[in-house]
Amino acid sequence: LEIAMLSLLAYRNGSHCVLNTAAPKRRPETEKQLEQCDKRGNCKCRLNGYYYDMEKRKCIDVDECISADSGCSQKCVNHPGSYECTCDPGYYRLATNNKTCIRNDKDPMWLFFAHGQSIWNISLSGGSFELQKAGLQKTAVLDVDIM
């Protein structure tokens, strides 16, 4: 249980903890602290990452991972009021922007493409390219799976 909820169930009397059997049914303090309402009942959420639901009359966490606002290049983990980008461990690490995943290995990356009767590869910089397979007929699409 959250600390705010525990304070509803019991209270400290000197050095003793006393069970509060007549605890009022109310939301935990952490939820109440998210809301800011004026005298007319117009409410909004104090923190970013939440929106005020008029029907439920409380602040609801925005799931940035579903709304595509995260900008994570691989995986997105939603947390109350925020989110976290993660990468496939062993292959990638998180860049300093905390959104982009960077490859761990240093092997050069190549783009493979089909051109007429042949298959080529070109470096990401475009500085070098190599013929991989010639003498094909009407090559249009290819799939490369390097293990």
C-alpha positions in Angstrom: 0.0 0.0 0.0 1.1 3.5 -0.6 2.1 5.6 2.4 -0.9 8.0 1.9 -3.2 5.0 2.0 -1.6 3.7 5.2 -2.3 7.0 6.9 -6.0 6.4 6.4 -5.8 2.9 8.0 -3.7 3.8 11.1 -2.2 6.7 13.0 0.6 7.1 15.5 -0.2 7.8 19.2 3.1 8.5 20.9 5.1 5.3 20.4 2.1 3.2 19.5 0.4 2.6 16.2 -3.4 2.7 16.5 -5.7 1.1 13.8 -8.2 3.6 12.5 -11.4 1.6 12.2 -13.5 4.7 11.2 -11.2 5.8 8.3 -13.2 7.9 5.8 -13.4 6.5 2.3 -11.4 8.9 0.2 -8.7 8.8 -2.4 -5.1 8.6 -1.4 -3.4 12.0 -0.9 -1.1 11.5 -3.9 -4.1 11.5 -6.2 -5.7 14.5 -4.5 -2.5 16.4 -4.8 -2.5 16.0 -8.6 -5.8 18.0 -8.9 -6.1 21.8 -8.8 -9.8 22.9 -8.8 -11.2 26.4 -8.5 -14.3 27.5 -6.6 -16.5 26.8 -9.7 -15.3 23.2 -9.9 -13.1 23.7 -12.9 -10.2 21.3 -12.4 -6.9 20.6 -14.0 -3.9 18.5 -13.2 -0.9 20.1 -11.5 1.7 17.9 -13.1 2.6 17.2 -16.7 1.9 13.6 -17.9 -1.7 13.6 -16.6 -5.0 14.9 -17.9 -8.2 15.6 -16.0 -11.1 13.2 -16.7 -14.4 15.1 -16.2 -16.4 11.9 -15.8 -14.1 10.2 -13.3 -13.4 13.6 -11.7 -9.7 12.8 -11.2 -6.3 13.1 -12.9 -5.5 10.2 -15.2 -2.0 9.2 -16.4 -1.2 9.9 -20.0 0.2 6.8 -21.7 2.9 8.5 -23.8 3.8 5.1 -25.3 0.3 4.6 -26.8 -0.1 8.2 -27.9 3.2 8.1 -29.9 4.5 11.2 -28.1 7.4 9.4 -26.6 9.8 9.5 -29.6 11.4 6.2 -28.4 13.3 4.5 -31.2 12.7 1.0 -29.8 10.8 0.3 -26.6 8.7 2.6 -24.4 7.7 1.9 -20.8 4.9 3.9 -19.3 5.2 5.2 -15.7 2.7 7.3 -13.7 3.2 10.8 -15.0 6.1 9.9 -17.3 7.7 7.3 -19.5 11.1 5.7 -20.2 12.7 4.6 -23.4 14.6 1.4 -23.4 16.6 -0.6 -26.0 17.1 -4.3 -26.8 19.9 -5.3 -24.3 22.9 -6.8 -25.8 22.5 -5.1 -29.1 21.8 -1.4 -28.3 22.3 1.2 -25.7 20.4 4.4 -25.0 21.9 7.6 -26.4 22.3 10.8 -24.3 18.9 12.1 -25.6 17.3 9.1 -23.7 15.2 8.3 -26.8 17.5 6.9 -29.5 19.0 3.4 -29.4 22.6 3.1 -30.6 24.2 -0.1 -31.7 26.8 -1.6 -29.4 28.9 -3.2 -32.1 31.3 -1.3 -34.3 30.7 -3.3 -37.6 29.9 -1.0 -40.5 26.3 -0.9 -41.6 25.4 -1.5 -45.3 22.3 -0.9 -47.3 21.5 -3.7 -49.8 19.6 -2.8 -52.9 18.4 -4.5 -56.1 19.2 -2.9 -59.4 18.0 -4.5 -62.7 20.0 -7.8 -62.9 22.1 -7.4 -59.8 22.3 -6.9 -56.1 24.6 -4.3 -54.6 25.4 -2.9 -51.2 26.4 0.6 -50.3 27.8 2.1 -47.1 25.7 4.4 -45.0 28.0 7.3 -46.0 27.7 6.4 -49.7 31.5 6.4 -49.9 31.8 2.7 -51.0 29.7 0.1 -52.7 30.1 -3.4 -53.9 28.5 -5.8 -56.3 27.1 -8.8 -54.4 25.4 -10.8 -57.1 25.2 -10.4 -60.9 23.4 -12.2 -63.7 20.0 -12.1 -62.2 16.7 -11.5 -64.0 14.3 -8.6 -63.2 15.5 -8.3 -59.5 13.0 -6.0 -57.7 12.9 -7.0 -54.0 15.3 -8.7 -51.6 15.4 -9.6 -48.0 18.6 -9.9 -46.0 18.9 -11.8 -42.7 22.4 -11.7 -41.2 22.8 -14.0 -38.3 
